[in-house]
Amino acid sequence: MSYPELDYLYWADSDHGTVTRIKRDGTGREVVVEHFESTESIPVDWLTGLAVDWIAGNIYWTDPKFSVIETARLNGSHRYVVVTGHMDRPTSIAVDPVAGYLFWSDAGKEPKLERARLDGTERTVIVNESISSINDIALDYKVRENCYC
């Protein structure tokens, strides 16, 4: 990946169902994933979490309306569903590209914190007891721990 690709800030707009990016100098604003741009018959509708894999050059997002986690290249191409099933309402998401894991919260009827490989395999529930909800996830890359609230 070229370094200019890493010179962007990305955000999810849940109201419009888009992922947008802009260069750090304020130029080059563009929508890279659009509402109603469907993949496997799933339109982007309600994005609540976004994570950037700066090593492989991918973005990941959660869509609690369709209970999926999707991925695409940083420019929005090669979009596909990476995690589906056995989720009620995936919300926040974090990526550890060095270790090769995705972490996400499910804020549904039975809240939990899960992880999987970046391709969606090896899915594991990390925390599902003694929690009422998880609002956000952060990773401490130095000590290799998950933080959630």
C-alpha positions in Angstrom: 0.0 0.0 0.0 1.2 3.5 -0.8 1.6 5.9 2.1 -0.8 8.5 0.5 -3.7 5.9 1.2 -2.9 6.3 4.9 -3.3 10.1 4.8 -7.1 9.9 5.3 -9.5 10.2 8.1 -12.6 7.9 7.9 -16.0 8.2 9.5 -19.3 6.4 9.4 -22.5 8.4 9.0 -25.3 6.3 10.5 -28.0 8.8 9.3 -27.0 8.5 5.7 -25.6 4.9 5.7 -22.2 6.0 4.3 -18.5 5.7 5.0 -16.7 8.9 4.1 -13.0 9.9 4.0 -11.1 13.1 3.8 -7.4 13.9 3.5 -5.8 15.2 6.7 -5.2 18.6 4.9 -9.0 18.9 4.4 -9.1 18.1 0.7 -10.3 15.1 -1.2 -13.5 14.4 0.7 -15.3 11.4 -0.8 -17.9 8.9 0.1 -16.4 5.4 -0.3 -19.4 3.3 0.8 -22.9 4.5 -0.1 -26.4 3.9 1.2 -28.3 1.3 -0.9 -25.1 0.1 -2.5 -25.9 -3.5 -1.8 -23.7 -6.5 -1.3 -25.3 -9.9 -1.2 -28.7 -8.1 -1.1 -27.7 -6.2 2.0 -27.8 -2.4 1.6 -25.8 -0.2 3.9 -28.4 1.2 6.2 -27.3 1.9 9.8 -23.6 2.1 10.5 -22.6 2.3 14.1 -19.0 1.3 14.2 -16.0 1.7 12.0 -12.4 0.4 12.2 -9.5 0.8 9.9 -6.9 -1.8 9.2 -3.9 0.4 8.2 -1.7 -2.6 7.4 -3.9 -4.5 4.9 -5.7 -1.4 3.8 -9.3 -2.4 4.7 -12.2 -0.8 6.6 -14.7 -2.7 8.7 -18.1 -1.6 9.9 -21.0 -2.9 11.9 -24.6 -2.7 10.7 -27.0 -3.5 13.6 -30.1 -3.3 11.4 -28.9 -6.3 9.3 -26.8 -7.9 12.1 -23.6 -8.0 9.9 -20.0 -6.8 9.9 -18.8 -5.8 6.5 -15.4 -4.9 5.0 -14.0 -3.2 2.0 -10.7 -1.7 0.7 -10.0 1.8 1.9 -11.4 3.2 -1.4 -14.7 1.2 -0.9 -14.0 -1.5 -3.5 -14.1 -5.2 -2.9 -16.9 -4.9 -0.4 -18.3 -8.1 1.3 -19.9 -9.4 4.5 -17.2 -10.8 6.7 -19.3 -11.8 9.8 -23.0 -12.7 10.0 -25.2 -15.0 12.1 -25.6 -15.4 15.8 -25.6 -11.6 16.4 -28.5 -9.5 17.5 -27.2 -6.0 17.2 -23.4 -5.5 16.5 -22.4 -2.0 17.4 -18.8 -1.0 18.2 -15.8 -2.5 16.4 -12.0 -2.5 16.7 -9.3 -4.1 14.7 -5.9 -5.4 15.7 -4.2 -5.8 12.3 -0.9 -6.9 13.9 -2.5 -9.9 15.6 -5.1 -10.3 12.8 -8.3 -10.0 14.8 -11.6 -8.1 14.8 -13.3 -7.3 18.1 -16.9 -6.2 18.3 -19.7 -5.7 20.7 -23.2 -7.1 20.4 -25.7 -4.9 22.2 -28.6 -7.2 21.7 -30.8 -9.1 24.2 -27.7 -11.0 25.4 -24.8 -8.5 25.2 -21.4 -9.8 24.5 -17.9 -9.0 23.2 -16.6 -11.2 20.4 -13.6 -11.6 18.3 -12.7 -13.3 15.0 -9.9 -13.4 12.5 -10.0 -10.6 9.9 -11.6 -12.9 7.4 -14.4 -13.8 9.9 -13.1 -17.2 10.9 -12.3 -18.5 14.4 -15.1 -16.6 15.9 -15.0 -16.6 19.8 -17.1 -15.0 22.5 -14.8 -13.2 24.9 -17.2 -11.7 27.5 -20.9 -12.6 27.9 -21.4 -12.7 31.6 -22.1 -9.9 34.1 -22.6 -7.2 31.5 -25.7 -5.2 30.7 -24.3 -3.4 27.6 -21.1 -2.5 25.8 -21.0 1.0 24.3 -17.5 1.1 22.8 -14.3 -0.9 22.4 -10.7 0.3 22.4 -7.5 -1.8 22.0 -4.3 -1.2 24.0 -1.7 -2.2 21.4 1.2 -1.8 23.8 -0.1 -4.3 26.5 -2.3 -6.2 24.0 -5.5 -5.9 26.0 -9.1 -5.0 25.1 -10.9 -2.2 26.9 -14.6 -1.8 26.7 -17.2 0.3 28.3 
